[in-house]
Amino acid sequence: MPDTPPEYYAHYGRMSTGNHALLVKLGKRIQALRMRKGWTQTDMAAYLDMNRGHISDIERGKREVGIITLQIIARGLDTTMANLMKGL
């Protein structure tokens, strides 16, 4: 079976994760919770054993968050994945 040509998806518009509204909203929520704990990105990275740049990208909505990473972040911020996603 041949690959689907890109023009087939043209009617969907740009689907880049770099500016996806859901990722931006989630990132802002994570940032707010981090700041409420009084943590810098470096503090959070050390606590969660993650790269600070990865956290920065998540907070700016520039990186998709996998389900395991989301769970780690939620637990580190003393919340649940459901609360992180609620209302987005």
SVG drawing of the C-alpha trace seen along z (x, -y; Angstrom):
<svg xmlns="http://www.w3.org/2000/svg" viewBox="-13 -31 32 33">
<polyline fill="none" stroke="black" stroke-width="0.4" points="0.0,0.0 1.5,-3.4 2.0,-6.2 -0.7,-8.8 0.4,-12.0 0.8,-15.1 -1.7,-17.1 -4.4,-14.6 -4.1,-16.3 -4.0,-19.9 -7.5,-20.6 -6.4,-20.1 -4.1,-23.0 -0.9,-23.2 -0.7,-20.5 2.6,-21.5 3.0,-20.8 5.0,-24.0 2.0,-26.2 -0.8,-23.8 -3.2,-25.6 -3.7,-22.6 0.1,-22.2 0.4,-25.9 -2.4,-25.7 -1.0,-22.6 2.4,-24.2 1.1,-27.3 -0.7,-25.2 2.4,-23.2 4.4,-26.4 1.9,-27.9 1.9,-24.8 5.7,-24.8 5.9,-28.4 3.3,-27.9 5.7,-25.4 8.5,-28.0 10.5,-26.0 12.7,-27.1 12.8,-24.9 16.2,-23.7 14.6,-22.8 11.8,-20.9 14.2,-19.2 16.4,-18.0 13.4,-16.7 11.9,-14.9 15.2,-13.7 14.4,-15.4 16.3,-17.8 15.6,-21.5 15.4,-22.2 12.7,-19.5 10.6,-21.2 11.1,-24.6 9.9,-23.2 6.8,-21.7 6.0,-24.9 6.2,-26.9 4.0,-24.4 6.9,-23.5 7.0,-19.8 4.4,-17.1 4.2,-15.4 4.0,-11.6 1.7,-9.9 4.5,-8.7 6.2,-12.1 2.8,-13.7 2.3,-11.3 5.8,-12.1 5.2,-15.8 1.7,-15.5 3.1,-13.5 6.0,-15.9 3.6,-18.8 1.3,-17.1 -1.6,-16.8 -3.1,-14.2 -3.0,-13.9 -6.7,-14.5 -6.3,-17.8 -3.5,-18.9 -5.8,-18.2 -9.1,-19.4 -10.8,-22.1 -8.2,-22.3"/>
</svg>
